[in-house]
Amino acid sequence: MDSIAISNIALPPGDHAELLPEIAAMGVTGLEVAPSRVWSDTWGGLTAAAVETYRSQVEAAGLQVIGLHSLFFDHPGLGLFKGEEAFEATIAFLSHLSAVCRDLGGRTLIYGGGRRRGEMAPTEAAAECDRFLARMLPVMAAHGTKLCFEPLGPKDTDFLNTAAECLDLARTWNHPGLGLQLDAKALVENGETANDTFRAVAGSLDHFHANEPGLAVIGSSGTVPHGDFAAALGAIGYAGWVSVEQRMFAQPDWRHDAAASIAAARRFYGS
């Protein structure tokens, strides 16, 4: 597959205009956007002109925005299971980000952190999630975007951990505004590395994160079987984006790490 992207969390925060051509030259064609990596104010102060400027910079570099992730990084008070005020604010913020995603030319919004139910009963948490989706999914569908719950390991969330749970939710709703995502490190953490996991999502998968524990350089831990995952994706005919999720560890060396991750992703997941 040739649809290899990288998240902008691999870049220094702020102005990326001069950095995006370097990323493209490393061998990717897509960019996944963490909004707070670009803009200091991702909500009230984010203008349509600023969004259009970033899209123009991305496309001038020969890249395309594939979607958004790290949605609540700069708004840790938002998310599910945090009370009614936070619930309403989360609806408003994600509706805004869905429009931003659309205007950037992207499609997927990956909902990772921000969903710990804690002592809330599983049935109560599921009911709140259903109420959330009933409000959000029509907005997503109208924008032509998809909300994807990111499967996460047990250290990262206690609600919708596994790919199987996220698939069940997507099938239950069967809504154009709700997508499905797989995450490489979470597959390992949740014991879902078998080919059956991939066969179950055949025809339904919208997005794949290639990553490592700690969002380290791809292939560096030796614990994530990227070659097996790539083969499994190929076996189900997945033709969507494989997005490298690797964070910047040291600003002077960001190019070295990003290039290493992209080279590894192309080696494992490229055609």
PyMOL commands that set and color helices and strands:
alter all, ss='L'
color gray80, all
select helices_A, chain A and resi 8-10+20-25+35-38+48-60+84-104+122-143+163-173+184-189+195-200+213-215+226-235+251-269
alter helices_A, ss='H'
color red, helices_A
select strands_A, chain A and resi 4-7+30-33+64-68+108-111+146-149+181-183+207-210+242-244
alter strands_A, ss='S'
color yellow, strands_A
deselect
rebuild
show_as cartoon
